[in-house]
Amino acid sequence: MMNVCRRRATVVGLASLGVVGAGLGRRQAFAAPPAVQPPTMATPSRTEEITMGEAFNVTGNLDPAMEAFLTAPPQPDVREASNMWFWDDEGRIGGPRIAVEAWGRNWDNRMVRLNLAFPDGRVLDATMLAPGHPDRADRFGAGPLVFECLEPFRRWKMTYDGPGRWATVKSQLAGEPSAGPDTHVVLNLEAEMAAAPYLRGAMNPQAADIIKNHPDGLMVGRGYNIKHLFRCTGRFQAGDERIEIRGGGLRVRRRGVRDASQLRGHCWQSALFPSGRAFGMTCFPPRPDGGPSYNEAFVHLNGRVMPARVVEAPWMTTFESPKNLSFVLETAKGPISIDGRDCASTFTRHLDDLSSLLGARMRGGAEGLPFHQGIARYRWDGEEAIGMVERSYPSDATRSDGA
């Protein structure tokens, strides 16, 4: 008989953060947390199904305090981040990572990332350091971008109102600098969570051990890292181009100590299907020293979250548009094969992040770590959905035509 337990994650040290949730109608208010050590996760073992009680328990029984942003600088090495990926159901536009990230050591200068992809091969992006907005537990922003928590684990809002530069996938693959033109971008999204949140390290004991005790854990991040699939509506405008958005997305909420300077590649994919089925997976390639490599996944099926592992992944081994993004997950009920095809993508031979923008020492190599971020179309037992994909691989293992 399968051992079924109700999902409940506890955060050790959240009480000491002074983060307390209190319901105020449709909006949730938070007490402001002081600058202290990041919380650590008590990650229970997940080896079989986890019942969610109701068909769509979108909170996952997680503590609402985990949604509160810091309102004062944390320890120097602690990062605070809020990201969104989104896609339009008609495939007209995708947002493969829009983000604000702050570092305790330089709290007032934050990274802002806008990354938009279109099926005709156009790209619209911007990466900058920008002054942080006034700190509030329910808002986190810098420069032209702000994220707002309207109701913890249920409703979020994102607004971007600022610069962007046009480019093409062809120019990105060729390593050519973007020639523009520049434009002004307005993007508004309202997101309603539509699946159980996926908490990294909570799906299986091996993943929890790797995050806590092994080198891959620092690349994943020590603290907490929540992925949450949603449905959304919104509006995009750049110049004379306007798109009314109705689709889905993935929200990322993380805090902790993270060092990706030794990242040797990764594969990360997630999607939510019209029936309510969902999946999420992240894995790293085998370690050259033979140590354990991070591999964690889930499927959301019939109101239950089922832990999984990746047994086949579409590793990035060439610097070119992907032809196949299919993969296979292993679960307690057998393998699940999901077909994936590229829908709209962006590429960079070196992904600027907060560390590099602030001049911190990063991974060596002339080209850094090549990244592919995009929107993909997935098929699972005949049902189709649009979702996200992110992959990387060290440049000495990546070859493009003519390289």
N, C-alpha and C positions, 0 to 999 in steps of 0.2 A: 504494500500500500504506500502510495506516495505521501510523504510528509509535507503537509501544507500549513504554512504559517502566515499570519498577517504581517505585512511589511510595516516596519517601524524603525526609522533611523534616529538615533540620538546623537547629539552634538556635545562632546565633552568640552566644557569651557564656555559654552554660549551664555550661561548665566553670568559668568564673570565678565562677558562682553557688555552686559547691561543692555542687551537687545531684547526688547519685550514687545510682542505683537498685541494689538488691541483692536477689536473690530469696531469700525465706525461706518455703519451702513455698507455701501458698495465699495468703499475705499478702506484700506488698512493703514493705520498709523503706527509708527514705530518710535520707541525711545531711542535717542542717539547713543551709539556705542562709543566708549572712549578708545584711545589708541593703546591696544594691548596686543599680546601674541594672537596669531590666527587660531581659530578653533580647529580641533582635530576631530576626525570622525571615528566613532565606534562602529566598525563595519561588520555586521553580523554575517555569518556564512550563508551563501545562497547556492545550494546545490540542486534544488528542485523547484517546483512551482511556488510562486508567491501570490496568494490570492489578494485581489484588490477590493474585495467586498462588493461594492457596486460595480456596474459595468465600466464606468469611467470615473474612477476616483483620481481626479487629475492632481490632487495634492500629494498622493502617495503617502499620506500620513507623516510627511516631513514637517519639521518645526517651522512655522512662518518666520521666525527670527532669522532663518538662513537667507531670506530675501532682503533683509535690511542692509543697506550700504553703510560703510564706515563713514563717520562724520568728523574724523580727525586722523592724522597720519598714523599708520600702523608701524610696526618694526621695519627697519630699512629694507629687508629682503622680501617683505610681504607684498604681493600683488593683489590688486582688486580689479576685477574685470567684468564687463557685461557685453555680450555679443548677440547678434541675431543673424541667422541665415533665413532667406525667404525665397519663395517661388510663386509665380502666377500659374493658376491651373491651366491656362491656355498656352503656357510656355513662352509668353512674349517678353518676359524679363525675369531675371533671377538675381539675388543678392548673396553671393558666396562670401560671406563674412563682413558684417558691419559692426565696428567695435569701438569701445572706449576702454582703455586700460591705464591704471596708475600704479606707481611703485612707491613704497614708503619712503625711499631715500630721496625722491624728487616729486613729492606729492602734488605740487601745484602745476607741473608740466605733464600732461597726459597724452598718450597716443590716441589719435583718431584715425579710423580706417573706414573708407567707403570703397566698396568693390561691387560693381554691377556688371552683369553679363547678359548679352542678347544673342538669340539664336542665329542671327546673321553674321556673327563673328565680331561685332563691336564690343568694346569694353569701356566703361566709364568708372574712373577710380580717383582716389585721393588718399594720401597718407601724410600725416602731419603731427607735429607736437603742438598742442594748443593749451591755453590756460584752463584749468579746471573751473567748473561752475561751483557756486557756493554749495557746500556739502549738506545734503539732506538724506535721511535714512531711506526715503522713498524715491529719490532721484539721483542719477549719476550721469555726469556729462562733462564735456569739454568742447570749446570752440563751437562748431556748427552742429554737434551731435549730442542728443540727450536721450537716456532711457528712463522710463518712469514706471514704477510698480503701482498699479491701480488696485490690485487685490492679490495677495501673495499666492503663488502657484496657480493663479486663475487668469488674471488679466494684466497685460502689459502694453505699453505704448512706446514707440520710437519715433523720433523726429530728427531729420537732417535737413539743414538749410544753409548751404554753403558751396564752396568751389568743387569742381570736378574737371577732369581732363579726359577727352576722348582718346582712345587707342583702339587697336585691333588685336585679335588673337595672333594673327600672322606676324605682326610686328613684335609681339611679346615673345613668340617662339624664336624669332630671329635675333632676339636680344637687342633690338633697337629701342632707343629712348623714345618715349611718347612725344609726338610732335603736336599733339592737341587736335583740334582747338580746345581752349578752355571754355567752360560754361558754368552757369549757376544751376545747382541741383536742389530741388525740394522733394523730399521723400517723407511721407507720413505712413505709419503702420499702426494698426490696433490689432493686438493678438489675443486670442482666447485659447488657453491651453486645452489640448484635446486628447492627451494620453498621459499615462503615469510618468512622472519624472524618473530619469535614469541617473542614479548617483554612482559615479565612478568608485570602484572598490567595494561596492555593496552587492555585486552579483555572484562572486565566488571567492572563497578564502585565499586561493592562490593570487588573484589579482590584488586583494587587500594586502597580502604579505609583500608583494612586489612593490606596491606603492609606499609601504611603510619602511621596508628594510633593504631594498635592492636599487641599483643605479637607475633602472628604468622609472622608478617611482618619482625621481626628481624631474624627469621629463614630462610625466603625466601631471605632476603637481601634488605637493603634500599640503593638505588643507581640505577643502571640498570643491567639487567640480560637478555641477548639475547640468544635465541636458534635458530639455523639455520641448517636445513637439507641440505645435499649435496650428490652428486655423487663423487666417488673418484677412483683413480688408485694408485698403490703403490707396494712396495716390502718388504717382511719380510724375515729375515735370522737369525737363531740361530744355531750355529754349522753347521751341514751338512743339516739342514732342511731349505728349501726355498719355499716361496709361492709368486706367482705373484697375486696381489690383484686387483680385479675389483668389486666395490660394492658401498656402500653408508655409510652415517654417520650423526652424529649430532655434530655441533660445539656450544660451550658455551663460551660466552664472557661476563664477569661480572666485575663490580667495585662497591664498596660501603662498608657499614658497615653491618656485618653479624655475628650472634651469634647463632650457632646451638646446644649450650650446653643443651637446654631444649627441643630439638626435641623429640617428642613422637611417631615418626613413620611417614612414608610418602610413597607415590606411585607415580612414575614418569615413563611415557612411551611415545615413539614417533617412528614414522616410515614414510617412503616415499615409495609409491607404483609405479610400472612401468607406470601406466597411468598418474601419476602426482598428484594423490590424496595423502593427507598426514594428519596426526593428531599429536597432542602433548597434554599431560595432566599432571598435577601435583595436588595432593590433600593430605591434612593432615587428620588424624582421628579427630572425634569430640573432642572438648576441655572438660576436666572434669569439668571446671567451667561454662560450658554452653555458653561461649563466641563464637564469630564467628571463624570458622576454614577456612584456606586457601583452595580454590578449584577453579582451572582455567584450561581451555582447549580451543582448537581450532580444526577445521577441515579445510583443504584446498581442495576445490572442485570446478571444472569448473572455475578456475581462480579467485576464491573468497575465502576469509578467513571468516569463520563463527564461532563466539564465541560459546563456549559450557561449560557445567558443567559436572562433573563426578557424576553419580548417582549410579553406582556399580563399585567397585574397587577390584582387587585381593590382599587384604591386606596380609602382611606377618605375619602370626600367628604361624608358625612352622619354626624351623631352619633346613630346608631340601630342596632338589631340588623341585621347584614348579611343580605341576601337571597341573595347569590351570592359565593362565595369562590374561583371558578374562575380558572385562569391557564394560560398557554402558555409552555413553555420551548423554546428553540432549541438543538439539539445538532448535532454533526457528522453524525449519521445522520438528521437531519430534526427537525421539530417534535414535541413531546409535549404533548398537552392533558390537563389533570387537572381534573376537576370537584370543586368544594368547596362544602359547605353547613355553616352554623353548627350546632353541637351544644350548646354551653354557653359563655356569654361573661361577661366582666366589662368595665366601662367606668369611666373617670375623665376628668374635664375637665382635670386636671393631675396627672400621675404623679409622686408624690414619689420622689426618688432620693436617693442619699447626699449629693449636693451641696446640695439644698434642705433636707434634714434638718439638715445642719451649718451652714446659713445662708449658703452660698456664693451668689454672684450667678448668677441663672438667666435664662432667656429671658424677655423682657418680655411684657406682655399680660395682660389681666384674667383670662383663663381658662387661660393656659399652653398646653400642647400636649395635645390630647385623645388618649387612648389606648384601644385595643380590644385586649384579650388574651383568648384563648379556645381552645376545643377544637372542631375541625371534623371532619366526615366527608368523606373524599376517595374519588373513584372514578377509577381508571386502567385503561382498557381492560376495564372490567367488574369489576375487582377492587376491593374496598372496604377502607378502613382508617380508623382515627381518628388524628388528628395535631393539631398545634398551629398557631396563627395569632396574629400580633401585628401591629397596624397603628397608624399615627398620621398626623395631618395638622394643620397649623397651624390654630388656631381661627378665624382670619378667612376660611378657606376651607371651614369645616365648619359646616353648618347642620342643626339638628334641627327637627322639626315644631314650629311655634309659636315658633321662635327669631327 
